[in-house]
Amino acid sequence: MQRSSPGTQCYACEQPATSAEHAPPKCVFFFFFFFFFFSHRRDLPEGIPDQRSHLITVPACVAHNQAKSGDDEYAACCIAMNAEGSALAMAIFESTRLRAMTRNDASLGRRIFRTAKPATNREGQETLAIRYEVARIDRVIEQTARALYFHETGMRWPSACKILCPRFFRDTGGHEESLARLEHLSGGFEELRRRQGELGVVRGAHPDVFWYQLVEPKPASPLMRMMFYGTFEFFATAS
Ligand SMILES: [Zn+2]
């Protein structure tokens, strides 16, 4: 584990930092590199080994180092399983996350599939419907947003941090009206990205896997969009 320099405060509280926390969690990237190094795909995209050292880290106290909780692996697996339309996510999932899920007496796999029920998809094929522990995934994404904000500004996220995810929205009892607002928000960020101005800058060491956008319309009111595999998005707001 990387150590932080002495006297540094945690990105999320006033406790002294004891380690460096990756944002997003390292396992999101670890699986990615593992896939390219050890799968049949030896044709490494140019620059990947270098990118690895550019992952974002922030100083973290013991309580805010989520690597210990197992939540990060749970979230990384659920996101890859749901990154519809991403061949990269599917290939990574099949080659490495299945292995992660069956490790340690398959505790991660059992946890994910515990709520699985037989279902039929839109094409009429039999499948499994899984109810994800959205609160657990949100915890990981919240810490990621707080860490990225600290990385960007050198300050802690100013207040409460609410995580919104269009994909999990109905699972958490969200209203259609709120979902429409979320889609509007997504469209706004997309417009900024298309214009490529300062506000539209997309950040992240390996955008195939993860990138984020941060805007702050008013002081101390950050709004962040986080994108996994170019298809699975989360928003973090301060209210
Ligand atoms: Zn802390």
Boltz pocket constraint, residues with backbone or C-beta under 6 A from the ligand:
constraints:
  - pocket:
      binder: B
      contacts: [[A, 10], [A, 11], [A, 12], [A, 13], [A, 14], [A, 15], [A, 60], [A, 61], [A, 62], [A, 63], [A, 64]]
      max_distance: 6.0
